[in-house]
Amino acid sequence: MGWTKEQRYRRVEDVNQVELQNLQTRVNECTWRQTFHIQPLSGLLNDPNGFSFYHGEYHLFYQWFPLGPVHGLKYWYHTKSKDLVSWENAGIGIAPDDYYDSHGAYSGSAIEYEGKLYLFYTGNTRDENWQRHPYQCIAIMEKTGQIEKLTHPFIRDVPEGYTNHFRDPKVWRENDTFYAVIGAQRKDKTGCVVLYRSSNLVNWTFEGELQTDLGTFGYMWECPDYFELQNYGVLMFSPQGLEPKGDLYHNIYQSGYVIGSKLDTITHSLSHGSFQELDRGFDFYAPQTMVNPDGRRILVGWMGLPEIDLPTDKNGWAHCLTLPRELSVRNGKLIQRPVQELQALRRQETEVKGVLKNTKNMYEEFKGVSYEMVCEFENNDAVVFGIEFRAGDDEKTVIKYDTVEKKVILDRSSSGETVGEAYGTIRKCFVNTKKIKFHLFVDTSSVEIFINDGEEVFTSRIFPRENRNEIRFFALSGSTTFQAKKWSYV
Ligand code: FRU
């Protein structure tokens, strides 16, 4: 269904209860609702925002258009949790109802200061000619959970040299100084990140552009995040406009980081290695990180991408967030592991093991739709080996290792209803290894696969039919031993 501008910019507050109830009914009838991921009550979810720990709880907001599966008037929706596992819906966090955010409360971040949680976001506005003008805005959350916006934006104008694609402030603190990175587009239509500085979170000065070695690298960098980890500086961002290159950059937009020495806040320079993709799957974008009370750096991403239609659209909702991942650095690379708290979801444990020789095996009662599974393969001489899951009849999702190419391959060509086929149905990533560990988190309509304890991750939505629950282990042209442990989740 085509959505008109009027429909996209309708306010949820103006919609009557009957219509909202009908929408909710359609959403609830969807067979692809997730069981342990953050998903919207209705409508479209995109970027995680304001991820923080404040007053004894995690807070995680997300970009939300309540009225349908399209990018319309964006709100911040608020969820909170004590343990990063069960999330409570806490209602609308920021509504776009001021002159400076009239066309959407866009992405941003949160930081605690003087006992309050400061929320930084981009107020998107459009004038009568539909020209975009962004404002950078602040809302303040009290311990009671009450959120109030400041009367004025903290950055009213885009600095000289940049277009109106200027958004997504991420704020951090270094001693007594606050810094913010903002995603930007130069006048010559190339992407970059700019830096601001403040001593009180309210008055900000433009410092200049971050000096990376990337030069021209896409036309816009969205959702930047800068942090330091194990003495390295990491700049994470989501560049738009990269061309596919070998196994890289096959999604519509990308998301990754550069890592190197810490940011020099005087010269704004970062010396770093090459840009690395954060995720190797089909559905991952706009991640954001925070540090939790025990010092872990935790990342959550949007399990989705702009401009991709989903089979859930007809039920009036779209997308979800990824599970939280703990970051660390090994060999110049970010390692991502599912946070240990997720083990609280584990119910019944089952285990299978064996030798596979030119065969595909299934095991009695070793099935599922929503579960966690760790599977280790020790290869002998098989050429390809792996797992088919959410399988049944002609449907299956496949994760495998090809020993000739030395690549992990995710294949969703037969995963059920198709999505984003124009961008391909296979993703590959080079991993040089003899033993391989696949750690899967399978939900009703998604999978996150951590390879070798977080060296790589493949995140994807899949839309198999309801009863596709088989798990099959296989080895082709030779033999391999494997061992798999599975925990049911519901
Ligand atoms: C990224 C993004 C951000 C923007 C938000 C709007 O997905 O385009 O740059 O703030 O989504 O919803």
Boltz pocket constraint, residues with backbone or C-beta under 6 A from the ligand:
constraints:
  - pocket:
      binder: B
      contacts: [[A, 46], [A, 47], [A, 63], [A, 74], [A, 105], [A, 106], [A, 107], [A, 108], [A, 122], [A, 167], [A, 168], [A, 222], [A, 223], [A, 285], [A, 286], [A, 306]]
      max_distance: 6.0
